[in-house]
Amino acid sequence: MKKLLGALAIAVGGVYGWSIWKRRGSPLPSAITRGSMAARNGELAKLGVRVGATYASASARKLFASAERRVQIDHETELKSAAQVADRLGQMKGALMKLGQMASYLDDGLPAPLRAALSQLQSSAPPMSAALAADVIERELGAPPEQLFVEWDPEPIAAASIGQVHRAVIIDPDTGAERAVAVKVQYPGVDAAIDADLKNADLLGFLLQQGFSGLDPSEMVDEVKTRVREELDYTTEARNQQIFADWFRGHPFIKVPAVVPSLSTSRVITSELVVGQPWSWVLQQPQEYRDRVAEVLFRFVFRSLYGMHKFNGDPHPGNYVFHEDGTVTFLDYGLVKHFTDDEMTTFIAMVKSAAYENDVPTFRDVLENAGMLKLDAPVETDDVGTYFGRFYEPVRANREITWTPSYASGIVRHTFDRSSPIAQYATVPRAFVFIQRINLGLYAILGELGATGNYRRIAEELWPFADGAPSTALGRAEADWAASRQ
């Protein structure tokens, strides 16, 4: 479990949280009301004591219990400790809550009660008070919400890691008609809390370097710190969201809400209100619908990467709104990575040599030039292809596949398993830190959906070097959209 949680922390960009947990020996985190590192570390210690006491009590009760009763006690203990962890995570706004969001769907190795409890964090968490939210609005926009909006709902419709969302109504400046909007308000003090957590990132880099002899963690840690601090600036998020909204305008099944700039600041974002269904609803739908949703998510990620040279680096189900017609709305653009032309050239060369041409020597050259593999490492080239090529397995062959949780979990373990001799000569350059979230995030979601399809043919539609013909109904609709844009 320690190894798994360490991997989850990095995957979520939460390297800061892992280092605190490692030193304290407690499962996960606690409350946010204070932003200092000492206060947050103290809360972690309290949670560790609380969960430890739960397990100690259970062990005592099992001493004289029957076999059947022991199973029951174990189950009750899992439920109680899961509730304790999820409750504290929900209160600890910022970095560590993000860890809980991703942990809830990333790996099926987590106990089922803990996964179920953490899943509540995907779309909601304990909110701040209505008065405090209104105070943020007044300080940022110059007037109380009742004056700025035709209608303002003081009860949030969602509360997440660094902010919560309220429903409101404005007068559209272009049409003069009433328009429903979503207003995201940042929690006061969350910037200080995240800064406190980020101070632990350098410590984690040191720990990683001790355990993984070939790993240079400096670029990885710097990239995480930069991206997470960017997320605190809603001005950047609003700009990113509008870029995606403009690029996907008119798309047949990918929707991005437009931003209202006049009602957006560094701590408030106002955008179109989207009403739909949550992830839990999707999991109850027929497999045909789930297959469609999976294809939409896959196309959004790789259309963004190859078409826009951008990646929305926070892929968890709480950021998606699902609609009965099979369209999906994508929210939350605070953690967007913008890739340079040189970085994209490298990514494209990697997938082309590894998955499309199966040219292992060229693949190794690309890895070495990118800094992912030490130059002239004393390992066989075929072994390099096997080790790094695992990420391309779903798109390597022209066949129908079914994504599974076990494959997604295997990718997580493979990413952080340093027992391979090749791993000792591998590292994670800065440009690749958030690309790995595709493997760790998207693949986990597709596995939970149990999605089936020929993803090689879908990928060929998206790869800039393949120019594949549309292979599905969604592909044909997307091709028509792309032609209309030209």
TIMIVO-930219 format. One line per 3 residues: number of its first residue (from 1); their letters; for each residue y, z, x of C-alpha. Coordinates in steps of 0.2 Angstrom, whole numbers, plus 2048, in hexadecimal, padded with zeros to 3 digits. Layout:
BEGIN
NUM> A> Y Z X ~ ...
END
This chain:
BEGIN
1> MKK> 800 800 800 ~ 80C 804 80E ~ 809 7F2 816
4> LLG> 80C 7EA 804 ~ 81C 7F3 801 ~ 822 7EF 812
7> ALA> 81F 7DD 80E ~ 827 7DE 7FD ~ 837 7E6 804
10> IAV> 83A 7D7 810 ~ 835 7CA 803 ~ 842 7D1 7F7
13> GGV> 84F 7D1 804 ~ 84E 7E4 803 ~ 84A 7E8 815
16> YGW> 856 7F6 814 ~ 84B 7FF 807 ~ 83B 7FE 810
19> SIW> 842 807 820 ~ 847 815 815 ~ 837 816 80D
22> KRR> 82D 815 81D ~ 836 824 825 ~ 835 82F 815
25> GSP> 823 82A 811 ~ 828 829 7FE ~ 822 81B 7F3
28> LPS> 833 813 7ED ~ 845 819 7E9 ~ 850 823 7DE
31> AIT> 862 824 7D6 ~ 872 81C 7DB ~ 880 827 7D5
34> RGS> 885 82A 7E7 ~ 887 81C 7F4 ~ 885 825 804
37> MAA> 875 822 80E ~ 872 834 810 ~ 872 837 7FD
40> RNG> 867 828 7F9 ~ 85B 82D 807 ~ 85B 83E 7FF
43> ELA> 857 837 7EE ~ 848 82D 7F6 ~ 841 83D 7FD
46> KLG> 842 846 7EC ~ 839 838 7E4 ~ 82B 839 7F2
49> VRV> 829 84C 7EE ~ 828 849 7DC ~ 81B 83B 7DD
52> GAT> 812 845 7EA ~ 811 854 7DF ~ 80A 849 7D0
55> YAS> 7FC 843 7DB ~ 7F9 855 7E2 ~ 7F8 85C 7D1
58> ASA> 7EC 84E 7CC ~ 7E1 851 7DB ~ 7E0 864 7D6
61> RKL> 7DB 860 7C4 ~ 7CD 854 7CA ~ 7C4 861 7D4
64> FAS> 7BA 868 7C6 ~ 7BB 859 7BA ~ 7AD 84E 7B4
67> AER> 7AC 83C 7BB ~ 7B3 835 7AA ~ 7C1 842 7AB
70> RVQ> 7C6 83D 7BD ~ 7C8 82B 7B8 ~ 7D3 830 7AA
73> IDH> 7DE 83C 7B5 ~ 7E0 82D 7C2 ~ 7E6 822 7B4
76> ETE> 7F2 82F 7AD ~ 7F8 832 7BF ~ 7FC 820 7C2
79> LKS> 806 81F 7B2 ~ 810 82E 7B6 ~ 814 829 7C8
82> AAQ> 818 817 7C2 ~ 824 81E 7B5 ~ 82D 829 7C2
85> VAD> 82F 81B 7CF ~ 835 80E 7C2 ~ 841 81B 7BB
88> RLG> 849 81E 7CB ~ 84A 80C 7D1 ~ 853 808 7C1
91> QMK> 860 815 7C4 ~ 862 810 7D7 ~ 86D 801 7D4
94> GAL> 86E 7F5 7E3 ~ 862 7F0 7F1 ~ 853 7FB 7EC
97> MKL> 853 7F7 7DA ~ 850 7E4 7E0 ~ 841 7EA 7E9
100> GQM> 83A 7F0 7D9 ~ 83E 7E1 7CF ~ 834 7D6 7DB
103> ASY> 826 7E2 7DE ~ 822 7E1 7CB ~ 81C 7CF 7CC
106> LDD> 81A 7CB 7DF ~ 809 7D2 7E2 ~ 7FA 7D7 7D7
109> GLP> 7F5 7E4 7E4 ~ 801 7F0 7DC ~ 7F9 7FC 7CF
112> APL> 7FA 7F5 7BE ~ 804 804 7B7 ~ 811 802 7C5
115> RAA> 813 7F0 7C2 ~ 815 7F2 7AF ~ 822 800 7B2
118> LSQ> 82C 7F6 7BF ~ 82C 7E6 7B4 ~ 838 7EF 7A9
121> LQS> 845 7ED 7B7 ~ 844 7DA 7B6 ~ 850 7D8 7A8
124> SAP> 857 7EA 7A5 ~ 85A 7FA 7AD ~ 864 80A 7A8
127> PMS> 876 804 7A5 ~ 887 80C 7AA ~ 891 813 79C
130> AAL> 89B 808 790 ~ 8AB 811 796 ~ 8A8 80E 7A8
133> AAD> 8A4 7FB 7A5 ~ 8B4 7FA 79B ~ 8BE 802 7AA
136> VIE> 8B7 7F5 7B6 ~ 8BC 7E7 7AA ~ 8CE 7EE 7A9
139> REL> 8D0 7F0 7BC ~ 8C9 7DF 7BF ~ 8D1 7D5 7B1
142> GAP> 8E1 7DF 7AD ~ 8DD 7E4 79C ~ 8CF 7ED 792
145> PEQ> 8C1 7E3 78B ~ 8C7 7E5 779 ~ 8D7 7DB 77E
148> LFV> 8CF 7CE 788 ~ 8C1 7C9 77C ~ 8C1 7C5 76A
151> EWD> 8B1 7D0 769 ~ 8AA 7DB 776 ~ 899 7E4 775
154> PEP> 89A 7F4 77F ~ 887 7F5 77F ~ 880 7EB 78E
157> IAA> 873 7DD 78A ~ 86B 7DF 79B ~ 86D 7EA 7AA
160> ASI> 867 7E5 7BB ~ 868 7EA 7CE ~ 87B 7E8 7D1
163> GQV> 883 7E5 7C0 ~ 880 7E5 7AD ~ 884 7D8 7A0
166> HRA> 88E 7D9 790 ~ 88F 7CD 781 ~ 8A1 7C8 77D
169> VII> 8AA 7BA 773 ~ 8B9 7B0 77A ~ 8C4 7A2 774
172> DPD> 8C0 793 77D ~ 8CF 78C 786 ~ 8CA 77A 784
175> TGA> 8C4 77A 771 ~ 8CD 789 76A ~ 8BC 78E 762
178> ERA> 8B4 79F 764 ~ 8A7 79F 772 ~ 899 7AC 776
181> VAV> 899 7B1 789 ~ 890 7BD 794 ~ 89A 7C9 79F
184> KVQ> 892 7D0 7AE ~ 89A 7E0 7B5 ~ 896 7E7 7C6
187> YPG> 892 7F9 7C7 ~ 89F 803 7D0 ~ 899 809 7E1
190> VDA> 88B 7FE 7E2 ~ 893 7F6 7F1 ~ 893 806 7FB
193> AID> 881 80A 7F5 ~ 87B 7F9 7FC ~ 885 7FB 80C
196> ADL> 87C 80C 80E ~ 86B 803 80C ~ 86F 7F5 818
199> KNA> 872 801 826 ~ 85F 803 826 ~ 85C 7F0 829
202> DLL> 85E 7F1 83C ~ 852 7FF 83C ~ 845 7F5 833
205> GFL> 848 7E6 83F ~ 844 7F2 84D ~ 834 7F8 844
208> LQQ> 82F 7E6 841 ~ 831 7E1 853 ~ 826 7F0 859
211> GFS> 818 7EA 84D ~ 819 7D7 84E ~ 81A 7D3 860
214> GLD> 820 7C1 85E ~ 82D 7C5 851 ~ 840 7C4 854
217> PSE> 847 7CD 845 ~ 859 7CC 849 ~ 85D 7BC 840
220> MVD> 852 7C1 831 ~ 85B 7D2 82F ~ 86C 7CA 832
223> EVK> 869 7BC 825 ~ 863 7C9 818 ~ 872 7D4 81B
226> TRV> 87E 7C5 819 ~ 876 7BF 809 ~ 875 7D0 801
229> REE> 887 7D4 805 ~ 88C 7C3 7FE ~ 884 7C7 7ED
232> LDY> 890 7D5 7EB ~ 89F 7C9 7EA ~ 89E 7C2 7D8
235> TTE> 8AB 7B5 7DD ~ 89E 7AD 7E8 ~ 891 7AF 7DA
238> ARN> 89C 7A6 7CE ~ 89F 798 7D9 ~ 88C 796 7DD
241> QQI> 888 796 7CA ~ 895 789 7C6 ~ 88E 77E 7D4
244> FAD> 87D 77F 7CC ~ 884 77D 7BB ~ 88D 76D 7C0
247> WFR> 87E 766 7C9 ~ 872 769 7BB ~ 87E 764 7AD
250> GHP> 874 75A 7A0 ~ 863 75E 7A7 ~ 856 75D 79A
253> FIK> 84D 76E 79D ~ 857 777 7AB ~ 867 780 7A4
256> VPA> 874 78A 7AE ~ 882 793 7A5 ~ 894 78D 7A9
259> VVP> 8A0 79A 7B0 ~ 8B1 79F 7A8 ~ 8BC 7A0 7B7
262> SLS> 8CB 7A8 7AF ~ 8C0 7B7 7AA ~ 8B7 7B9 7BB
265> TSR> 8BB 7C3 7CA ~ 8B2 7CB 7D9 ~ 8AA 7D8 7CE
268> VIT> 8A9 7CF 7BD ~ 8A1 7BE 7B8 ~ 8A4 7B6 7A7
271> SEL> 899 7A8 7A2 ~ 890 79F 794 ~ 885 7AB 789
274> VVG> 873 7A6 789 ~ 867 7AC 77C ~ 854 7AA 77F
277> QPW> 844 7B3 783 ~ 83F 7BE 791 ~ 830 7BC 79E
280> SWV> 825 7C8 794 ~ 826 7BC 785 ~ 821 7AD 790
283> LQQ> 811 7B6 795 ~ 80C 7B7 783 ~ 80E 7A4 780
286> PQE> 800 797 780 ~ 7FB 790 791 ~ 803 77F 78D
289> YRD> 814 787 78C ~ 811 792 79B ~ 80C 782 7A5
292> RVA> 81C 77A 79F ~ 827 789 7A5 ~ 81E 789 7B6
295> EVL> 822 777 7B9 ~ 835 77A 7B4 ~ 836 788 7C0
298> FRF> 82E 77E 7CE ~ 839 76F 7CB ~ 849 77A 7CA
301> VFR> 845 782 7DB ~ 841 772 7E4 ~ 84E 767 7DB
304> SLY> 85B 774 7E1 ~ 854 774 7F3 ~ 852 762 7F6
307> GMH> 860 75B 7EA ~ 86D 768 7ED ~ 868 770 7FD
310> KFN> 869 781 7F5 ~ 85D 78E 7F0 ~ 860 79C 7E4
313> GDP> 858 7AA 7EE ~ 855 7B7 7E0 ~ 846 7AF 7D7
316> HPG> 840 7BD 7CB ~ 83C 7BB 7B8 ~ 84A 7C5 7B3
319> NYV> 856 7B7 7B9 ~ 84E 7AB 7AD ~ 851 7A9 79A
322> FHE> 843 79F 791 ~ 845 794 781 ~ 839 78F 774
325> DGT> 83C 77D 778 ~ 836 77F 78A ~ 846 77F 792
328> VTF> 84B 78D 79E ~ 85C 794 7A2 ~ 85F 79A 7B4
331> LDY> 86A 7A9 7B7 ~ 871 7B3 7C6 ~ 878 7A9 7D5
334> GLV> 87D 7B8 7E0 ~ 870 7B4 7ED ~ 872 7A1 7F0
337> KHF> 86E 79A 801 ~ 877 78A 806 ~ 86D 780 813
340> TDD> 874 774 820 ~ 86F 762 822 ~ 866 767 832
343> EMT> 85C 775 829 ~ 857 769 81B ~ 851 75C 828
346> TFI> 846 76A 82F ~ 83F 76F 81E ~ 83C 75D 819
349> AMV> 833 75A 82A ~ 828 769 828 ~ 822 765 816
352> KSA> 820 752 81A ~ 815 755 82A ~ 80B 764 823
355> AYE> 808 75F 810 ~ 80C 74C 80F ~ 806 744 81F
358> NDV> 7FA 752 825 ~ 801 74F 837 ~ 7FD 760 83F
361> PTF> 804 75C 850 ~ 815 757 849 ~ 815 766 83E
364> RDV> 813 771 84D ~ 821 768 856 ~ 82C 76B 847
367> LEN> 827 77D 846 ~ 82B 77F 859 ~ 83C 776 858
370> AGM> 841 781 849 ~ 83D 791 852 ~ 82F 796 847
373> LKL> 822 795 854 ~ 824 799 867 ~ 825 78A 871
376> DAP> 814 786 87A ~ 80C 795 872 ~ 7FA 796 878
379> VET> 7F2 792 867 ~ 7E8 783 861 ~ 7F3 777 857
382> DDV> 7E6 776 849 ~ 7E7 789 847 ~ 7FA 787 846
385> GTY> 7F8 77A 838 ~ 7EC 786 82F ~ 7F7 795 831
388> FGR> 807 78E 82C ~ 800 781 820 ~ 7FA 78D 814
391> FYE> 80B 78D 80B ~ 808 77B 807 ~ 7F7 77C 7FF
394> PVR> 7FC 77A 7ED ~ 805 769 7F1 ~ 7F9 763 7FF
397> ANR> 7ED 759 7F4 ~ 7EF 74E 7E5 ~ 7E5 758 7D9
400> EIT> 7E8 764 7CA ~ 7E9 776 7CF ~ 7EB 787 7C7
403> WTP> 7F7 794 7CE ~ 7EF 7A5 7CF ~ 7F6 7B7 7D3
406> SYA> 7E9 7B8 7E1 ~ 7F0 7A8 7EA ~ 802 7B0 7E8
409> SGI> 7FC 7C1 7EF ~ 7F3 7B8 7FD ~ 803 7AF 802
412> VRH> 80C 7C0 803 ~ 7FE 7C8 80D ~ 7FD 7B8 819
415> TFD> 810 7B9 81B ~ 80F 7CA 822 ~ 7FE 7CB 82A
418> RSS> 801 7CB 83D ~ 7EF 7CC 842 ~ 7EE 7B9 845
421> PIA> 7F1 7B5 857 ~ 7FD 7A7 851 ~ 807 7B4 848
424> QYA> 80B 7BC 859 ~ 815 7AD 85E ~ 81D 7AA 84D
427> TVP> 82E 7B0 847 ~ 83A 7AD 838 ~ 84A 7A4 83D
430> RAF> 859 7A8 832 ~ 858 798 828 ~ 847 79C 822
433> VFI> 849 7AD 81C ~ 84D 7A9 80A ~ 842 799 80A
436> QRI> 834 7A5 80B ~ 839 7AC 7FB ~ 833 79C 7F3
439> NLG> 821 7A0 7F9 ~ 822 7B2 7F5 ~ 82C 7B1 7E4
442> LYA> 829 7A0 7DC ~ 816 7A0 7E0 ~ 814 7B2 7D9
445> ILG> 81C 7AC 7C9 ~ 812 79D 7C7 ~ 802 7A7 7CB
448> ELG> 807 7B3 7BD ~ 809 7A5 7B1 ~ 7F8 79E 7B6
451> ATG> 800 78D 7B6 ~ 7F6 77D 7B8 ~ 7FC 76C 7BD
454> NYR> 7FC 75F 7CB ~ 809 766 7D6 ~ 807 75A 7E4
457> RIA> 80D 74C 7D8 ~ 81B 756 7D2 ~ 820 75A 7E3
460> EEL> 820 748 7E8 ~ 82D 745 7DA ~ 838 752 7E3
463> WPF> 835 74F 7F6 ~ 843 743 7FC ~ 837 739 807
466> ADG> 829 736 7FA ~ 833 72E 7EB ~ 824 732 7DF
469> APS> 824 72B 7CE ~ 825 737 7BF ~ 814 73F 7BC
472> TAL> 818 74A 7AD ~ 822 74A 79D ~ 82F 755 7A6
475> GRA> 82F 74A 7B5 ~ 833 73B 7AA ~ 841 745 7A1
478> EAD> 848 74A 7B2 ~ 847 739 7B9 ~ 852 732 7AA
481> WAA> 85E 740 7AD ~ 85F 73C 7C0 ~ 862 72A 7BB
484> SRQ> 870 72E 7AF ~ 879 738 7BD ~ 879 729 7C9
END
